[in-house]
Amino acid sequence: MYERILVPYDGSESAMHALEAAANLATSLKSYSAFTVLYVIQEIPRVEAARLAGDVNAMLVEEGQQAVAPALDLLTQKGVKAQAIYLHGDPAEVISREAGKYDVVIMGRRGLSTFKELVIGSVSHKVIQNTACPVLIVN
């Protein structure tokens, strides 16, 4: 059924609910080959990056690792073996591209979004529109 599970995670409350639902699914299945927590590092415009001191990429990766750490701790407590991956780009595009490697995507309805996403459309909506595998949206 669902052997490869992808959980996009941004540290939001909605993402945590999705992670808990995915962990419950994984433990009920008892056999899954991959459980991946995906953190998307959004690109920063060059003008903004130039104003920031230091290695911007390293700072963004570290921020992602800090955001994902509680998720991995929760999964360990529930006995779910998982890996985390950190990819750069537009969240909807990255999630949709990665979804092709999985049997199901389980994600939150609302993330840590900006006003722009309210006008243009949510990440979850774009993922549903651009992904062939089942996408479970969790409130």
N, C-alpha and C positions, 0 to 999 in steps of 0.2 A: 504494500500500500504506500505509505510514506516512509521511505528509507533515508532520504536526504532532506533535511529541514534547514531552511534559511530564515534567520530572524534579524531583520534590520533593526539596529538599536542606536538611539541617540541620547539616551539618558533621561528621556521624558517619562512622565508617569504612564502615559499611554503605551510607550515602548516596554516598560516594565510589566504591564498587564499582559501584553502580547508574549513577552518572554516566559511569564508564568504559565500561560496557556500552552505554549510550545513545549515547555518542560513537562507539563502534565501529559501532553500527547505522547512525547518521547517515552516517558516512563510507562504509559499504558500500552504502548506498542511493544515494548521490551526488546525489539530488534530494529535498530536504525543504524545506518552506516556512517552518517555524517550529521552533525548538529553544528551549524555555523552561525556565529553572531557577527553581523556585518556592521561596521561603523564607517560611514562615508565622511571623508574629510572634504569639506566644500572648498573650492578654489577661492582664494582671496585675490581681488583685483591687484594688479601690479602696483598701482599708485598707493593703495593701502598697505601692501606688503613692504614697500619702500620706506614707509613711515615707521614701521615696527623695527625695533632693534633686534639683532640676533638672527638665528636660523628659524625662520617662520615655519618651514616644513616640520622641523623637529618639535617646535612648540605645539603645532597642530596634532601631530602624532601623539605626543605626550598627553595632550588634552583628551584625545580619543581613548587612550589606554586608561586614563583616570575615569572616564565616563563608563567604560565597559567593565572595569574591575568589579563593581557590585553585582553586575549581571553574571559574570563568571563565578563569583562566590556563591550566588544563589543556586546556580546550576550544579556546582560541586556539592552543596548541601543536599540537593535533591537526587544526587547520584547520576546526573546526566553528564556524559563526557562531551565536551564541546571545544571548539576552537574559535578564536576571534581573528577576523581579517580586517584590515584597514586599507581602504581604497580611496583614491582621490577622484573628485568630479561632482557632477550634478547628482544629488541623491536619487531622484527618480530614474535617471538614465543608468546609473551604476547598479541600482537594485534590479532593474529590469534586465540588464545584461547578465548579471550574476544568477538571476532566477533560472536561466536556462540550464544550469548545472544541478538543479534541485527538483524534488518532487512536489514541494509545497513551500510557499512563503507565508510566514505568520508575522504580521506587523500591526502596530498601533494605528489608530485612526488619525490621531493628531500628534505631531511631533513638536520639537522645539523650532517652530517655523517662524517666518517673517511675515510682515504684512503683504509682501509681494506674492506669497503663495496663496493668500486668501483671494487675491484678485486673479491670478493666473490659474490656480488649481492646485489642489493638494498633492503631495507626493504619493499618498496611497491611491488616489484616483488615477494618477498617471501610470502607476505600476500595474493596476488592474487592467488598464487599457492596452498596455504594451507587453504583457507577460502571458505566455501560453500555459504555464502550470497554474494550479489552483492557488489563489491568494486568499488567506483568511485574515479579515480585518477585525481587530479586537478593540472594544471600547475601553 
